[in-house]
Structure formats: structure tokens, C-alpha cells
Amino acid sequence: MTVLSLPPLDVDHGPADDDSPLRSVSTAVSVLDCFADEAELGATRVAARLGIAKSTACRMLAALATGGLLERTGSGRYRLGLRLFEYGQLAVDRLMLRDVALPAMGELRELLRETIQLGVSVGTDVLYVERAESAAMNVRFRSEHRRNPAHSSSAGRVLAAADPALITAILERGLQRYTPFTVVDPLRYRQILAITREQGYATSREEFEPGWSSIAAPITLTRGGRPHPVAALSVVGPTSRVLGPRKPAVVQGVRRAAARVSADLERARG
């Protein structure tokens, strides 16, 4: 994996410089960059390469090791940690995900003539990394909504339903009310997630913007022998069209499309 390269830092002049958060981030990235050329490094070598005090190098190496970005060897030196590999794999998966999902999203858009979204979790939000809108639609979803709170969206629910850590984070942040229909009771929210796990899809009725509702299904990858949601495919549109008489067709369409993307993604990963 290629680590972002920054220009060498100025010589460290003492604690005042260390107090700057931006300087700390720059130093951390520069420290990681050192490992692009050498598998293992100690504080003395890192300090010499970056022109910083050895004490600063020691603190930064220890902090990065605590976060899993580096790991300490038996000799007291450091090497890249597994978390960097995980981050790199996640980035690759998400870029691959978008390319793999586009054909199925286009077909689902033409089938249902509604907006189709591809969402991934970012903290306690859902980030829509791709959106397919039909030019023939009479009403278009507001395109500025690229990131929504997970608790108020169907996509967020299918992602949280299988992720206890995400559920905890969402509840700790708090269930903010955006419309009169937003579910803000933690017990009710947990009940909805249980239903989502059982039926394999989630709905959201006007919980983020009045008049608009959605249905989502999970896109999964096999991990540890079990399917694990890595993204969500959702259909969003006027409530009467998504959750009205057409709801069974919308559910069937989005579940089939998500299953197709899941299978294609498995094949793409080899």
C-alpha cells in the first residue's frame, strides 16, 4: 500500500510545536511514510530521517502503535500494523463496490423509475457514494443529501442491523428528530433493527425529509464464513410510490439488485 508522502518537517524546536494538532497529524503521516522504504525502524532512525527530536519520534511511534497503525517488534523497533492493511482493503473494497454496483443500479432505476442510492457507513452516518436518478421522473430527490444520519434512513438500518458496535455508536450519539415521523425512541429503534435482520430489508417513512421514503437491502461480503453487510442499496422516492401499492415490487427489486451486486463483488474480489 502506498502511504501519502509529505515534504520533510522543519526541525523540532520543542513542546510548543508539539501542541499543534495539525503538526501532530503531519508528523504522524511523515512517520508512516518512512516505512514505505524500510520494513522496520526505530526512533533514532525516524528522528534522523524527519529532522525531529528523538523524543518526538518516540512519542509518535508509541501513539501509532497504540492505534494499531504500527506494531512493535521484539527488538524494540516498529513496523506497519495490520490496521493500515485493513484501511487499505476498505478503500479498495469501496472503490470496487461502486464500479460493480453501477450496472445493477442502472437497471433497477429503469425498472422502478425511482432514485437508486449506494450507501456506506461513515461513523454514525450513511454516505451515498453513488446515486442513479431517472431522467423521466416527475419529481427528483434533493441531490444535496449525500450524507444522512444512519438512524433516520433505511440504508443506515440495514448496515446497523448486523453491526452491534454501530448500533451502540448511533444510540450514544442520540436519535435526533428531523420530522414528526423520525424514530427517536431507543427501544423502538432496536425493535426496527430486529425486524430488519429478520426480513432482510429496511424501510424509512419520511424520517429525514417530509414526503420522501425509502427501502434498502444490504450488499454483503463473506467474512468468517458468514455474509457481512458492507454497503446498502436503497430506493428513495415519494412515499406513495415507494411504500404504497408498489411496495412489494420495490422490495423485490432492491433485494434482487443487492443480491446481484453482492455476488458480483465476491467474484471481483476473487
C-alpha positions as CSV (number, residue, x, y, z in Angstrom):
1,M,0.0,0.0,0.0
2,T,1.4,3.5,-0.9
3,V,1.4,5.9,2.0
4,L,1.0,9.6,1.3
5,S,4.3,11.4,1.1
6,L,4.8,14.8,2.7
7,P,7.8,17.1,2.5
8,P,10.3,16.8,5.4
9,L,9.3,18.6,8.5
10,D,11.2,21.5,10.0
11,V,13.5,20.8,12.9
12,D,11.5,20.3,16.1
13,H,12.1,23.2,18.4
14,G,10.3,21.9,21.5
15,P,7.0,21.4,23.2
16,A,5.3,24.4,21.7
17,D,5.4,22.9,18.2
18,D,4.2,19.5,19.6
19,D,1.0,21.1,20.8
20,S,-0.3,21.9,17.3
21,P,-2.9,19.2,16.2
22,L,-2.2,19.8,12.6
23,R,1.6,19.4,13.2
24,S,0.9,16.2,15.0
25,V,-1.1,14.8,12.1
26,S,1.6,15.9,9.6
27,T,4.2,14.2,11.8
28,A,2.2,11.0,12.0
29,V,1.8,10.8,8.2
30,S,5.5,11.5,7.8
31,V,6.4,8.8,10.3
32,L,4.3,6.3,8.4
33,D,5.8,7.4,5.1
34,C,9.2,6.3,6.4
35,F,8.1,2.7,6.4
36,A,7.4,2.8,2.7
37,D,11.2,2.2,2.2
38,E,12.2,0.2,5.2
39,A,10.3,-2.6,6.9
40,E,11.4,-1.9,10.4
41,L,12.6,1.3,12.1
42,G,13.5,2.7,15.5
43,A,13.0,6.1,17.0
44,T,16.6,7.2,16.2
45,R,16.3,6.4,12.5
46,V,12.9,8.0,12.2
47,A,14.1,11.2,14.0
48,A,17.1,11.4,11.7
49,R,15.0,11.0,8.6
50,L,12.4,13.6,9.5
51,G,14.7,16.0,11.3
52,I,12.7,15.9,14.5
53,A,13.7,15.3,18.1
54,K,14.1,11.7,19.1
55,S,11.6,12.2,22.0
56,T,9.0,13.4,19.5
57,A,9.7,10.3,17.3
58,C,9.3,8.1,20.4
59,R,6.0,9.6,21.3
60,M,4.6,9.4,17.8
61,L,5.7,5.8,17.2
62,A,4.2,4.8,20.5
63,A,0.9,6.6,19.7
64,L,0.7,5.0,16.3
65,A,1.4,1.6,17.8
66,T,-1.4,2.1,20.4
67,G,-3.8,2.8,17.5
68,G,-2.8,-0.3,15.6
69,L,-1.2,1.6,12.7
70,L,2.3,0.3,13.8
71,E,3.3,-2.7,15.8
72,R,6.4,-3.1,18.0
73,T,8.8,-5.9,17.3
74,G,10.8,-8.0,19.7
75,S,13.9,-5.8,19.1
76,G,12.0,-2.7,20.2
77,R,11.7,-1.3,16.6
78,Y,8.5,-0.8,14.7
79,R,6.8,-2.0,11.6
80,L,3.5,-1.3,9.8
81,G,0.5,-2.7,11.6
82,L,-2.5,-4.7,10.4
83,R,-4.9,-1.8,10.8
84,L,-3.2,0.0,7.8
85,F,-3.9,-3.1,5.8
86,E,-7.5,-3.1,6.9
87,Y,-7.9,0.6,5.9
88,G,-6.3,0.0,2.6
89,Q,-8.5,-3.0,1.9
90,L,-11.6,-1.0,2.9
91,A,-10.6,1.8,0.4
92,V,-10.1,-0.8,-2.3
93,D,-13.4,-2.5,-1.5
94,R,-15.3,0.7,-1.6
95,L,-13.9,1.8,-5.0
96,M,-14.5,-1.6,-6.4
97,L,-18.0,-1.6,-4.9
98,R,-19.0,1.5,-6.8
99,D,-17.8,0.1,-10.2
100,V,-19.5,-3.3,-9.5
101,A,-22.8,-1.8,-8.4
102,L,-23.4,0.7,-11.2
103,P,-24.9,-1.7,-13.8
104,A,-27.4,-3.1,-11.3
105,M,-28.3,0.4,-10.1
106,G,-29.0,1.5,-13.7
107,E,-31.2,-1.5,-14.3
108,L,-33.1,-1.0,-11.0
109,R,-33.6,2.7,-11.8
110,E,-35.2,1.8,-15.2
111,L,-37.3,-0.9,-13.7
112,L,-38.8,1.2,-10.9
113,R,-38.2,4.7,-12.3
114,E,-37.1,5.9,-8.9
115,T,-33.8,7.2,-7.4
116,I,-31.4,4.4,-6.5
117,Q,-28.6,5.1,-4.0
118,L,-25.5,3.2,-2.9
119,G,-24.6,3.9,0.7
120,V,-21.7,3.0,3.1
121,S,-21.4,3.8,6.8
122,V,-19.1,6.6,7.8
123,G,-19.1,6.9,11.6
124,T,-22.8,7.1,12.5
125,D,-23.8,8.5,9.2
126,V,-24.5,6.9,5.8
127,L,-22.5,8.4,2.9
128,Y,-24.1,7.9,-0.5
129,V,-21.1,7.2,-2.8
130,E,-23.3,6.8,-5.9
131,R,-26.8,7.8,-7.0
132,A,-28.7,7.0,-10.1
133,E,-31.7,9.1,-11.0
134,S,-34.2,8.6,-13.8
135,A,-34.4,11.5,-16.3
136,A,-38.1,10.5,-16.7
137,M,-39.0,11.1,-13.1
138,N,-41.6,13.8,-12.5
139,V,-40.1,14.6,-9.1
140,R,-36.4,14.4,-8.2
141,F,-34.9,13.8,-4.8
142,R,-32.8,16.6,-3.4
143,S,-29.4,15.8,-4.7
144,E,-27.5,17.6,-1.8
145,H,-28.4,14.8,0.6
146,R,-25.2,12.9,0.2
147,R,-24.7,12.1,3.9
148,N,-27.6,11.3,6.2
149,P,-27.7,10.2,9.9
150,A,-27.9,6.4,9.9
151,H,-30.8,6.1,12.3
152,S,-33.2,8.0,10.0
153,S,-32.5,6.1,6.8
154,S,-33.3,2.6,5.5
155,A,-29.7,2.3,4.3
156,G,-28.4,3.0,7.8
157,R,-30.8,0.4,9.3
158,V,-29.6,-2.5,7.1
159,L,-26.0,-1.5,7.9
160,A,-26.6,-1.2,11.6
161,A,-28.8,-4.3,12.0
162,A,-25.7,-6.6,11.7
163,D,-23.3,-4.3,13.5
164,P,-23.6,-4.1,17.3
165,A,-20.8,-1.6,17.5
166,L,-22.5,0.7,15.1
167,I,-25.8,0.4,17.0
168,T,-24.1,1.4,20.2
169,A,-22.4,4.4,18.5
170,I,-25.7,5.6,17.0
171,L,-27.5,5.3,20.3
172,E,-24.7,7.1,22.1
173,R,-24.8,10.0,19.6
174,G,-28.5,10.2,20.1
175,L,-31.5,9.8,17.9
176,Q,-32.2,13.3,16.6
177,R,-35.7,14.1,15.3
178,Y,-35.8,15.5,11.8
179,T,-39.5,15.1,11.0
180,P,-42.6,14.1,13.1
181,F,-42.0,10.6,11.8
182,T,-38.4,10.1,12.9
183,V,-37.9,7.2,15.3
184,V,-36.2,8.6,18.4
185,D,-37.1,6.0,21.0
186,P,-34.1,3.7,21.5
187,L,-36.3,0.7,22.3
188,R,-38.4,1.2,19.2
189,Y,-35.2,1.7,17.2
190,R,-33.8,-1.6,18.4
191,Q,-37.1,-3.3,17.5
192,I,-36.9,-2.0,14.0
193,L,-33.4,-3.3,13.6
194,A,-34.5,-6.8,14.8
195,I,-37.3,-6.7,12.2
196,T,-34.7,-5.7,9.6
197,R,-32.5,-8.6,10.4
198,E,-35.4,-11.0,10.1
199,Q,-36.9,-9.8,6.8
200,G,-33.6,-8.8,5.1
201,Y,-34.6,-5.3,4.2
202,A,-35.4,-2.0,5.9
203,T,-37.9,0.9,5.3
204,S,-37.9,4.5,6.3
205,R,-41.1,6.5,6.1
206,E,-40.5,10.3,5.9
207,E,-38.0,10.2,8.7
208,F,-35.5,12.7,7.3
209,E,-37.5,14.7,4.8
210,P,-41.3,15.0,4.6
211,G,-42.8,13.3,1.7
212,W,-39.9,11.0,0.9
213,S,-39.4,7.4,1.9
214,S,-37.0,4.6,1.1
215,I,-36.5,0.9,1.1
216,A,-33.0,-0.6,1.4
217,A,-31.3,-4.0,1.2
218,P,-27.8,-5.0,2.3
219,I,-24.9,-5.7,0.0
220,T,-22.7,-8.3,1.6
221,L,-19.3,-9.9,1.5
222,T,-18.5,-13.2,3.1
223,R,-16.3,-12.8,6.2
224,G,-15.6,-15.6,8.6
225,G,-17.9,-17.9,6.7
226,R,-20.9,-15.5,7.1
227,P,-22.3,-12.7,4.9
228,H,-21.5,-9.3,6.4
229,P,-23.1,-6.1,5.1
230,V,-20.6,-3.7,3.6
231,A,-23.0,-1.3,1.9
232,A,-26.6,-0.7,1.2
233,L,-28.7,-0.3,-1.9
234,S,-31.8,1.8,-1.5
235,V,-34.7,3.1,-3.5
236,V,-35.9,6.5,-2.5
237,G,-38.9,8.4,-3.8
238,P,-42.3,9.9,-2.9
239,T,-43.9,7.9,-0.1
240,S,-47.0,7.0,-2.1
241,R,-44.8,5.4,-4.8
242,V,-42.3,3.6,-2.6
243,L,-44.4,2.4,0.3
244,G,-47.8,2.4,-1.4
245,P,-49.3,-0.4,-3.6
246,R,-45.9,-0.7,-5.3
247,K,-44.0,-1.6,-2.1
248,P,-43.8,-5.4,-2.8
249,A,-42.3,-4.7,-6.2
250,V,-39.9,-2.2,-4.8
251,V,-38.8,-4.7,-2.1
252,Q,-38.3,-7.5,-4.6
253,G,-36.4,-5.3,-7.0
254,V,-34.0,-3.8,-4.4
255,R,-33.3,-7.2,-2.8
256,R,-32.6,-8.8,-6.1
257,A,-30.3,-6.0,-7.2
258,A,-28.4,-6.0,-3.8
259,A,-28.0,-9.8,-4.1
260,R,-26.6,-9.4,-7.6
261,V,-24.1,-6.8,-6.5
262,S,-23.1,-9.0,-3.6
263,A,-22.4,-11.9,-5.9
264,D,-20.6,-9.7,-8.4
265,L,-18.5,-8.2,-5.6
266,E,-17.5,-11.6,-4.3
267,R,-16.4,-12.6,-7.8
268,A,-14.5,-9.4,-8.3
269,R,-12.5,-9.9,-5.1
270,G,-11.6,-13.4,-6.3
